[in-house]
Amino acid sequence: MNIALIGGGIAGMTLALALKQRGIACRVYESAREIKEVGVGITLLPHGMREFTALGLQDALRAVSVENKESAFFNRYGQFIYREPRGLFGGYPFPEFGIHRGKLHTVLYDAARAQCGAENILTNHHLTGLVQDEKGVTLSFKESSSGAQLAPVKADIVIACDGVNSAVRRQFYPDEGVAFAGINAWRGVSIHKPIFDGQTYMRVGTIDTGKIVIYPILDNVDGKGNQLINWTTEIRREGCGMNDWNKRGNIEDFIAPYEDWRFDWLDVPAMIRNSEDVFEYPMVDKDPVAQWTFGRVTFVGDAAHPMYPRGSNGSAQAVIDARTLADLLAKTQDPVAALKDYEQARIEPTATVVRTNRSTPPDFIIMKVNELTGGKPFANIDDVISQADLRQISENYKKVAGFTVDAVRA
């Protein structure tokens, strides 16, 4: 098979490696002029790490990440609500890592170049169109750097791995837009002393009064024992415009709700203001669609099921897509049928995650407590809601997303 992957992000590189592991060659076409370590943090959940481990990448990822021991929830006053062990510490057969997105991408990129051949990982290729018939697909590209037209490319099948703003998906859904509900996000990284044990993933507050997610992504970043800490804020504001993916963030645009968040365990505004780089993003997804596969073309990852970046599930679902599709292509002489089988296997499970991330994401634990307390401080969390009830909320989300301990073991 002659397979073209459009997009060399997490989904594209993982799929290239999964195909190579099964003896299937492919070529990756990435729009970026070169691969750089950019962005902020990402969490690799156990069901995502299951896939990376199967590709032989666990040790490389461990070397540039922080292993999470627990996840902890707090209200906007810094009061403890709930905690649970994570990864290996929670009984999973695989760890949970916090990692800089750029370092994750570098590990995948280096592995793909080494295993698939550097000549098959092409940057500076921006897709401008595709045409298919019963024999294959013809792809048109231009150089991202110059705009110069490149020679057309022939492929038997094409797999879109090019993200939420997928150029391939736009060919089939030209009038589709992202769904924006007035929630914007700002993200950054700060050098900071370890918070708690230095291996805790923290969620604080809600989107209506200010929410922040905090976790470490690199140990001893300065040789003085400090960590690189990733943080993400989310705020819902009526009538606000949508943040830009490509703009640097301005702290003054979002710091106001956090100015008094000075807890005995963390000074939140000081941590935010200590960031060298701040990025702004819109909190967007897309409504699930009934079809990903169109003849010889299909979608993977965010190109297939863009979801709110909550619960760290976007990357996990993308790499599960990659493994599922690679398995099906390896088992058949009919790649077009394999694309349809892949769609049937993955379209509804991922649609359920998209809907759940909108309504009852992992931080629903904090939302529930906020509702029960009227947004006010409490004397004792056990007087508000039991730990067993909070644990059930957490388990319900894991079931939807496919990463209960039993599901990952299976």
MOWOVEN-V857731 format. One record per residue. N is the residue number from 1. PSI is psi in radians with two decimals (NA if undefined). Layout:
N:PSI / N:PSI
This chain:
1:2.48 / 2:1.82 / 3:2.28 / 4:2.19 / 5:2.18 / 6:1.90 / 7:2.21 / 8:0.66 / 9:-2.67 / 10:-0.83 / 11:-0.80 / 12:-0.81 / 13:-0.69 / 14:-0.74 / 15:-0.71 / 16:-0.75 / 17:-0.70 / 18:-0.70 / 19:-0.78 / 20:-0.71 / 21:-0.49 / 22:0.21 / 23:0.37 / 24:2.20 / 25:2.69 / 26:3.02 / 27:2.35 / 28:2.32 / 29:1.96 / 30:2.37 / 31:-0.57 / 32:2.54 / 33:-0.62 / 34:2.80 / 35:2.12 / 36:2.76 / 37:1.58 / 38:2.91 / 39:-2.80 / 40:-2.55 / 41:2.87 / 42:2.59 / 43:2.30 / 44:1.81 / 45:2.87 / 46:-0.63 / 47:-0.44 / 48:-0.73 / 49:-0.48 / 50:-0.77 / 51:-0.76 / 52:-0.62 / 53:-0.70 / 54:-0.42 / 55:0.06 / 56:0.43 / 57:0.02 / 58:-0.79 / 59:-0.70 / 60:-0.65 / 61:-0.70 / 62:-0.63 / 63:-0.35 / 64:0.53 / 65:-3.14 / 66:2.29 / 67:2.19 / 68:2.32 / 69:-0.63 / 70:2.82 / 71:2.34 / 72:2.54 / 73:2.43 / 74:2.67 / 75:-3.14 / 76:-0.18 / 77:0.07 / 78:0.20 / 79:2.35 / 80:2.36 / 81:-0.88 / 82:2.59 / 83:2.71 / 84:2.57 / 85:2.65 / 86:2.81 / 87:-2.37 / 88:-0.52 / 89:-0.25 / 90:0.23 / 91:0.08 / 92:2.67 / 93:-0.07 / 94:2.65 / 95:3.01 / 96:2.21 / 97:2.48 / 98:2.28 / 99:2.61 / 100:2.31 / 101:-0.66 / 102:-0.64 / 103:-0.67 / 104:-0.81 / 105:-0.67 / 106:-0.75 / 107:-0.80 / 108:-0.76 / 109:-0.80 / 110:-0.72 / 111:-0.72 / 112:-0.73 / 113:-0.70 / 114:-0.72 / 115:-0.65 / 116:-0.26 / 117:2.22 / 118:-0.52 / 119:-0.23 / 120:0.07 / 121:1.67 / 122:2.16 / 123:3.09 / 124:0.47 / 125:1.83 / 126:2.10 / 127:2.30 / 128:-0.24 / 129:2.88 / 130:2.59 / 131:2.34 / 132:2.70 / 133:-2.91 / 134:-0.22 / 135:-0.42 / 136:-2.87 / 137:2.39 / 138:2.18 / 139:2.43 / 140:2.36 / 141:2.72 / 142:2.75 / 143:2.24 / 144:-0.61 / 145:-0.65 / 146:-0.32 / 147:0.02 / 148:2.44 / 149:2.38 / 150:2.87 / 151:2.48 / 152:2.71 / 153:2.36 / 154:2.45 / 155:2.66 / 156:-0.76 / 157:2.73 / 158:2.33 / 159:2.07 / 160:2.04 / 161:0.52 / 162:0.50 / 163:-3.03 / 164:-0.55 / 165:0.70 / 166:2.18 / 167:-0.54 / 168:-0.85 / 169:-0.62 / 170:-0.44 / 171:-0.51 / 172:-0.36 / 173:1.19 / 174:-0.42 / 175:0.12 / 176:2.48 / 177:2.99 / 178:2.73 / 179:2.08 / 180:2.19 / 181:0.50 / 182:0.25 / 183:2.17 / 184:2.75 / 185:2.60 / 186:2.42 / 187:2.61 / 188:3.08 / 189:2.51 / 190:2.56 / 191:2.17 / 192:2.65 / 193:2.68 / 194:2.38 / 195:2.29 / 196:-2.13 / 197:0.06 / 198:0.15 / 199:0.57 / 200:2.33 / 201:2.13 / 202:2.35 / 203:2.29 / 204:2.25 / 205:-3.07 / 206:2.89 / 207:-0.37 / 208:-0.48 / 209:0.05 / 210:2.19 / 211:2.51 / 212:2.41 / 213:2.32 / 214:2.31 / 215:2.63 / 216:2.57 / 217:-0.10 / 218:2.32 / 219:2.63 / 220:0.92 / 221:-0.39 / 222:0.15 / 223:0.07 / 224:0.21 / 225:-0.03 / 226:2.72 / 227:2.79 / 228:2.05 / 229:2.19 / 230:2.40 / 231:2.57 / 232:2.17 / 233:2.57 / 234:2.33 / 235:2.34 / 236:2.20 / 237:2.21 / 238:2.32 / 239:0.15 / 240:2.73 / 241:2.92 / 242:2.28 / 243:2.81 / 244:2.37 / 245:-0.47 / 246:0.06 / 247:2.55 / 248:2.55 / 249:2.67 / 250:2.05 / 251:-0.62 / 252:-0.29 / 253:-0.32 / 254:-0.06 / 255:-0.43 / 256:-0.84 / 257:-0.28 / 258:-0.04 / 259:-0.54 / 260:0.25 / 261:1.21 / 262:1.67 / 263:2.91 / 264:-0.24 / 265:-0.12 / 266:2.37 / 267:1.70 / 268:-0.87 / 269:-0.60 / 270:-0.71 / 271:-0.76 / 272:-0.83 / 273:-0.27 / 274:0.04 / 275:2.36 / 276:-0.74 / 277:2.30 / 278:2.35 / 279:2.53 / 280:2.53 / 281:2.61 / 282:2.53 / 283:1.74 / 284:2.76 / 285:-2.90 / 286:2.58 / 287:2.39 / 288:2.47 / 289:2.86 / 290:-0.12 / 291:2.25 / 292:-0.50 / 293:2.21 / 294:1.61 / 295:-1.93 / 296:0.25 / 297:2.39 / 298:3.00 / 299:2.62 / 300:2.59 / 301:-2.46 / 302:-0.37 / 303:-0.46 / 304:-0.76 / 305:1.19 / 306:2.27 / 307:2.76 / 308:2.38 / 309:1.16 / 310:2.50 / 311:0.14 / 312:0.57 / 313:-0.27 / 314:-0.86 / 315:-0.68 / 316:-0.78 / 317:-0.58 / 318:-0.76 / 319:-0.45 / 320:-0.71 / 321:-0.85 / 322:-0.83 / 323:-0.74 / 324:-0.82 / 325:-0.73 / 326:-0.73 / 327:-0.80 / 328:-0.68 / 329:-0.54 / 330:-0.31 / 331:0.06 / 332:2.72 / 333:-0.01 / 334:1.56 / 335:-0.54 / 336:-0.72 / 337:-0.65 / 338:-0.65 / 339:-0.69 / 340:-0.69 / 341:-0.69 / 342:-0.82 / 343:-0.81 / 344:-0.61 / 345:-0.56 / 346:-0.28 / 347:-0.71 / 348:-0.75 / 349:-0.71 / 350:-0.59 / 351:-0.65 / 352:-0.68 / 353:-0.74 / 354:-0.85 / 355:-0.69 / 356:-0.66 / 357:-0.42 / 358:-0.71 / 359:-0.86 / 360:1.18 / 361:3.12 / 362:-0.62 / 363:0.16 / 364:-0.43 / 365:-0.82 / 366:-0.68 / 367:-0.71 / 368:-0.78 / 369:-0.69 / 370:-0.71 / 371:-0.76 / 372:-0.49 / 373:-0.01 / 374:0.43 / 375:0.22 / 376:2.81 / 377:2.76 / 378:2.79 / 379:-0.69 / 380:2.17 / 381:-0.56 / 382:-0.33 / 383:-0.24 / 384:-0.87 / 385:2.60 / 386:2.70 / 387:-0.56 / 388:-0.71 / 389:-0.70 / 390:-0.67 / 391:-0.64 / 392:-0.67 / 393:-0.78 / 394:-0.79 / 395:-0.62 / 396:-0.73 / 397:-0.72 / 398:-0.64 / 399:-0.78 / 400:-0.77 / 401:-0.13 / 402:0.48 / 403:0.71 / 404:2.80 / 405:-0.78 / 406:-0.70 / 407:-0.73 / 408:-0.68 / 409:-0.67 / 410:NA
